[in-house]
Amino acid sequence: MIDKSLILHLPFHDPDGSKAYDYSQSRADADLSGDAKLIKDADAGKALSIKGVGEAITAKAIPFNTDFTLTINIKTPHNRIGWVLNSPGVEKFIERWISVAPNRREFLAFVKSGNSFTVYRNKEVVFVGTISGTPNGFALCDDDLIETNVIIDDVQLYNRALKEKEVLMIQGANDDVEYFLDGFNFKEYGVEVSASKGLVDRLARKETLTAEWDNYHGIVRDKKRPRFKERTIVLDCFIYASSRTAFVEWVQRFFSLFDAPGNHRFKCVPHLKTKPLVYEVELHDGVSVEKTWGHYNDELMVGTFQITLVEDEPVKRVLRHIGTTANTVASITVTSTKYLNIYWGDGSHTYNVAGNQKTVEHTYEEPGEYDIIISGVIEDIEEFSTNAIVVWEILK
């Protein structure tokens, strides 16, 4: 579900390059310049490093004339971070410096509610003050006053004042891994996943062309074009219910999700919410459910089972389309001599896409977030452009 009050979200977990994608409804992607670059120095994924003179410029500005919340994770080699909130007039500003541990990630949140301004450092409120007039500028800085040397991660901007509970939830995001099938959370059906195999395992290679020469040792194998077999995903699951009848109903409801024709969209959402693992799968085999009664409650029935999902087209590029209104359009342009299949994330697909600067568009009737899979020989794509977010350049 799209949070329409989130007007800028830069997680900086993007492919290397000069762009940082905005995962909010605004799609106000940031352009990186100078010494600004994405590096692997974060709790997960990447972060934005600015050493010397660099910028990450986005068209989305802080809405000073309304309530707002700005959150940011920041790391500096210095022992303090300063911020300034400026208002019109002579010396109409609030300036404070916060002591921090050098080279340690700090969470900061700045919340404007009416004429009140609150600042959080990690889980603690470190400032509450009153604003004079409507602010017209905000700055965050360290002791390098000419240049800078910081690492920034997960910038979020809201056009409302978040409550304290919401601010704490952002920095203490749920670490639980969520599993979805065709948009339905497994937990909606009472199903929990205790273990998974094959989500990110290395794929087995297909047999290649070989030749055997008389009077030579071994064989000659074609090593120029590695190709891979299908992916197999194994999920160890359990489900429980308060009675035998309820148990049977819950099990049948969950398994019926796999009865619809065609592929099914399976998605695993880890702690790094902007980098989901997505697959187009089928369930070929039967499923055996082992049932037991609870030791402490004879009315509780627990069943464990294992499902094996198969992804026929395991090498893919993953995009995300964000539509806040009906009938938004995702556009993809490719140059490829190999056929590609596109799964648009709403149950529809476009097969056998190839050619020179071939453009394919898809209209989403409903607003929402859609993960797009492009499967095929991704390595041989010669040119590629899209108006969607590139989540994974290649996932295999």
GIVENDA-V446775 format. One record per pair of residues at least 24 apart in sequence whose ideal C-beta (glycine too) atoms are under 6 Angstrom apart, sorted by sequence separation. I is the first residue (numbers start at 1). J is the second residue. D is the distance in whole Angstrom. If there is no record, write none. Layout:
BEGIN
I:J:D, I:J:D
END
This chain:
BEGIN
32:56:5, 333:357:6, 334:358:6, 346:370:6, 77:102:5, 203:228:4, 204:229:5, 258:283:4, 345:370:4, 12:38:6, 30:56:4, 31:57:5, 77:103:6, 283:309:6, 284:310:6, 333:359:5, 345:371:5, 345:372:5, 30:58:4, 98:126:6, 281:309:4, 282:310:6, 332:360:5, 344:372:6, 28:58:5, 75:105:5, 281:311:5, 331:361:5, 343:373:4, 28:59:5, 96:127:6, 13:45:4, 28:60:4, 73:105:6, 74:106:6, 279:311:5, 329:361:5, 330:362:5, 342:374:5, 13:46:5, 12:46:5, 26:60:5, 73:107:5, 198:232:5, 329:363:5, 340:374:6, 341:375:5, 12:47:5, 94:129:6, 198:233:4, 12:48:5, 20:56:6, 72:108:5, 198:234:6, 327:363:6, 328:364:5, 340:376:4, 197:234:4, 71:109:5, 338:376:6, 196:235:5, 326:365:6, 338:377:4, 70:110:5, 92:132:5, 278:318:6, 195:236:4, 323:364:5, 69:111:5, 193:235:5, 194:236:5, 325:367:6, 338:380:5, 266:309:6, 324:367:5, 68:112:5, 193:237:6, 323:367:5, 67:112:6, 87:132:5, 88:133:6, 123:168:6, 336:381:5, 67:113:5, 87:133:5, 191:237:5, 192:238:6, 120:167:6, 322:369:5, 334:381:6, 335:382:4, 87:135:5, 88:136:6, 113:161:4, 191:239:5, 335:383:4, 190:239:5, 321:370:5, 85:135:5, 111:161:5, 334:384:5, 86:137:4, 320:371:6, 8:60:4, 333:385:5, 7:60:6, 85:138:5, 319:372:4, 247:301:4, 332:386:5, 84:139:5, 318:373:6, 331:387:5, 83:140:5, 242:299:6, 244:301:6, 316:373:5, 317:374:4, 109:167:5, 316:374:6, 330:388:5, 82:141:5, 316:375:4, 190:250:5, 241:301:6, 81:142:6, 317:378:5, 240:302:4, 313:375:4, 191:254:5, 280:343:5, 315:378:6, 78:142:5, 107:171:4, 189:253:6, 239:303:5, 78:143:4, 189:254:4, 76:142:5, 238:304:5, 319:386:6, 321:388:5, 237:305:6, 65:134:6, 199:268:6, 319:388:4, 320:389:4, 64:134:6, 236:306:5, 64:135:4, 319:390:6, 320:391:5, 77:149:6, 235:307:5, 318:391:4, 76:150:5, 234:308:5, 318:392:4, 62:138:6, 74:150:6, 75:151:4, 181:257:5, 233:309:4, 318:395:6, 74:152:5, 199:277:6, 232:310:6, 316:395:5, 73:153:4, 230:310:6, 231:311:4, 73:154:5, 315:396:4, 182:264:5, 230:312:5, 314:396:6, 72:155:5, 181:264:6, 182:265:5, 231:314:4, 230:314:6, 71:156:5, 181:266:6, 70:157:5, 180:267:4, 69:158:4, 179:268:6, 68:159:6, 178:269:4, 69:161:6, 66:159:6, 67:160:5, 69:162:4, 177:270:5, 278:371:5, 280:373:6, 53:147:6, 67:161:4, 52:147:5, 63:159:5, 175:271:5, 50:148:5, 51:149:5, 71:170:6, 50:150:6, 49:151:5, 47:151:5, 48:152:5, 47:153:4, 41:151:6, 42:153:5, 203:314:6, 12:153:6, 11:154:5, 10:155:4, 9:156:5, 8:157:4, 7:157:6, 6:158:6, 7:159:5, 5:158:5, 5:159:6, 5:160:5, 203:396:6, 45:272:5, 44:272:4, 23:274:5, 13:274:6, 13:275:6, 11:274:5, 25:324:4, 21:389:4, 15:390:6, 15:393:5
END
